[in-house]
Amino acid sequence: MRTELVTTLKRKATDLLSELAKDKEPILITQHGLPSAYLVDVDSYEKLQAKMKLLEGIARGERAVDEGRTISNEQAKAKMARWLK
């Protein structure tokens, strides 16, 4: 992964965005020597958000199982049948 100074971002934003669109590789932006932000292309960001939603859904399901909030297969089929009418 590439690292750039925030001053480089200020001076060469258009160039960095062009390279980002071409390479699809995130750029770490540093400020005062410390990580400040990641610059990512739109497609990669949207894919990351979709993955996060999926993982959050899985985590909610695992919590439901741990807490005993489950239903039988027949109950699930009945609920789905009502939704699909």
ChimeraX attribute file (.defattr): number of C-alpha atoms within 10 A of each C-alpha:
attribute: neighborCount
match mode: 1-to-1
recipient: residues
	/A:1	6
	/A:2	9
	/A:3	13
	/A:4	16
	/A:5	17
	/A:6	19
	/A:7	12
	/A:8	13
	/A:9	16
	/A:10	10
	/A:11	10
	/A:12	11
	/A:13	13
	/A:14	11
	/A:15	12
	/A:16	17
	/A:17	17
	/A:18	12
	/A:19	14
	/A:20	17
	/A:21	16
	/A:22	10
	/A:23	10
	/A:24	15
	/A:25	15
	/A:26	17
	/A:27	20
	/A:28	18
	/A:29	20
	/A:30	18
	/A:31	12
	/A:32	8
	/A:33	9
	/A:34	10
	/A:35	14
	/A:36	12
	/A:37	12
	/A:38	14
	/A:39	17
	/A:40	17
	/A:41	19
	/A:42	12
	/A:43	11
	/A:44	14
	/A:45	13
	/A:46	12
	/A:47	11
	/A:48	12
	/A:49	12
	/A:50	12
	/A:51	12
	/A:52	12
	/A:53	12
	/A:54	12
	/A:55	12
	/A:56	12
	/A:57	12
	/A:58	12
	/A:59	12
	/A:60	12
	/A:61	14
	/A:62	13
	/A:63	12
	/A:64	12
	/A:65	12
	/A:66	10
	/A:67	9
	/A:68	9
	/A:69	10
	/A:70	12
	/A:71	9
	/A:72	8
	/A:73	9
	/A:74	9
	/A:75	11
	/A:76	11
	/A:77	11
	/A:78	11
	/A:79	11
	/A:80	11
	/A:81	10
	/A:82	8
	/A:83	8
	/A:84	6
	/A:85	5
